[in-house]
Amino acid sequence: QKDCIRKMFVGQTKLYVKCINVNYESSKADDFYDVSVCVKGCRNIEEALAESIKPERLSGANKYNAEDHGSQDADTGTMYTTFP
């Protein structure tokens, strides 16, 4: 029964950080059962979902510490890889 619920309701996301100036990327897969999006200022749910997956730039005082590469400008975000 647990596998049946999982097949019906679980999707997967990829949380990532990708550096701009060096060849470095970190990512992690996460399961989800629901999706939370901010709809304020959006015309419809499709626009809200598109906004929720736009990458965020990490730069300036908010640079990403990329292990051996030190502090780097990077994009971070979420990608939906599978849906229930």
N, C-alpha and C positions, 0 to 999 in steps of 0.2 A: 504494500500500500504506500509506503514512503516513496518508493521509486516512481509510482504513478503520479503522486502529487508533485514530485520534482520535475517530471517530464511535462506536466501541464502548466506549472507556474514559475519555474526557475529559468532565468536568462543569465547571461554573463557579460560583464564589462571588462575593459582593459584600462587600468589607470596608468598613465605614462608621463614621463618627463623626457624630453628630447632636446639635447643641447644644440644651439645654433651654430657655434663656431668650431666645435670639435665633434668627432665621431663618437658620441656617447648617448645611450638611451637606457633608461630604467623603466620597467613595467611590472605590473602585478595584475593578475586576473582575480576578479571578484564575482561571486554569485549575487543575483538580486531576485527578490520576489515582488518588488514594486518599484515604481519610478517616481521620484519627487522632482518637480520642475517649478520654477518661479514663472507664473503666468502674468504677473503685473507688467503692464506696458507692452504685452504681446497681443496681436490681433486674434490668434487662434492657437490651438495646442501644437500644431506643426511648427509654428514659429517659436513657441516656447521650448520645444524639444531641440530645435536647431540651435537656439541660444545656449542650451544646457551643455552642448558638446563643443562649443567654440573653445579653442585653446586659450589659455591665459599665459601671457609673457612674463617670465621671471627675469628681472633685470635690476640694475642699480643696487640699492641696499637689499633687494630681495632676490639676488642671484642664487642659483642652485649649486650646491657643493657636489661636484661630479667626481668623487673619489680622487684618483691620481691627477685629474685635470684641474683641480681647484674650483674656485667660484666661477660659474659660467652663466651667460644668458641662455635661457631655455624656454621652451613651451611645455606647459603641462595641461593635461586634460583627461577626459574620459571618452572612450569609444565603446559603443555597444557591439559586441562580437556575436552573440547569439540571443535570440528571443524565445520565450516559451512557445 
